[in-house]
Amino acid sequence: MTDKDQDWAGDPHNASPDGEFVRDTNYITDRFVAGLTERHNNNDDGTVSWPMAADHYRLIAARACPWAHRSVITRRLMGLEDTLSLGLAGPTHDVRSWTFDLDPDGVDPVLRIPRLQDAYFARFPDYPRGITVPAIVEVASGKVVTNDYDSIVRDFITEWTDYHRAGAPNLYPAAHAAEIDELNDYIFRNINNGVYRCGFAGSQEAYEKAYADLWEALDWVEERLGQQRYLVGEHVTETDIRLFVTLVRFDPVYYSHFKCSRHKTSELPNIRGYLQELFQIPGFGDTTDFTEIKQHYFIVHKEVNPTQVVPVGPDMSWLAQPHDRDRFGGSPFAEGTTLPGALPKGEELKNPEPFQEELFG
């Protein structure tokens, strides 16, 4: 196996000597900066600051991936669909990279490449880390710009403002910025990454520690959502997006596949109602493909599911049922906010559930 044939695509199954799963968080940390007209090399740290421009970049995501799902939701909420095109990799991949097997001839129609790996190697021929989604690629050069999922979402909110839809929500209000940052870190460590720490634990001790951390955090979330409508403030923020992508995958995948099985989210009344409300907002539920989500985890993670059999259930139609979150007052977004319209042509879910078709049309 050559260097370029090794496993670039899957979750980084790193483990410490005691079996604790350790995620590789070293990403391409280039940022988009408002007001720039050309790229700027930051000699102090070797990164590059990039200007925003319509039709200049392409967001590559996968509906299966929670880290990529954040960027898809945020792009839609901020109204960047006409500025930043979206390419979608399929839910499964081989050892070399995420592939565009959902597109005709297995080639991304804009970048004209069969694998996301090609965009990474176009800029970094010896790129040594995982080929991950989301990634933003410069269309003209075909080179990856960044794959830092945290920065991609934050930049969509705070830097791409000239291209926001009129009335786009403020997902990172200055008054709550410190609390959002603090909760983002807590949720990442114990919930977003916590389910992976359970699923990829290499020892019983490491698994039980991860399981305890996960459920301590979910108990805290359940209690907090019994006192207020959203995690921070009176409206949806970036923190809610971060939590949503894990919660919406919990019952179909993490409960069984990653052995997180103390409760389902549907059994936790405050989390259940919170997840229902978010799911019913355009941008959240209309970008969630349960078929692709299950295919990814149950087929790709052969070390966890050797048979690669994909479960038929569970029934997630409860997400479209009425919720009681109005009891707290507040609203999903501040007065004057406009919601996303219909999904752009070509971005519709390939496998919508009947309740999603009824909910979103």
Buried (B, 14 or more C-beta within 10 A) or exposed (E): EEEEEEBBBBBBBEBEEEBBBEBEEEBBBBBBBEEBEEEEEEEEEEBBBBBBBEEBBBBBBBBBBBBBBBBBBBBBBBBBBEBBBBBBBBBBBBEBBBBBBBBEEEBBEBBEBBBBBBBBBBBEEEBEBBBBBBBBBBBEEBBBBBBBBBBBBBBBBBBBEEBBBEEBBBBBBEEBBEBBBEBBEBBBBBBBBBBBBBBBBBBEEBBEBBBEBBBEBBEBBBEBBBEBBBBBBBBBBBBBBBBBBBBBBBBBBBBBBBBBEEBBBBEBEBBBBBBBBBBBBBBBBBBBBBBBBBBBBBBBBEEEBEEEEBEEEBEBEBBBEEBEBEEBEBBBBBEEBEBBEEBEEEBEBEBBBEBBEEBBE
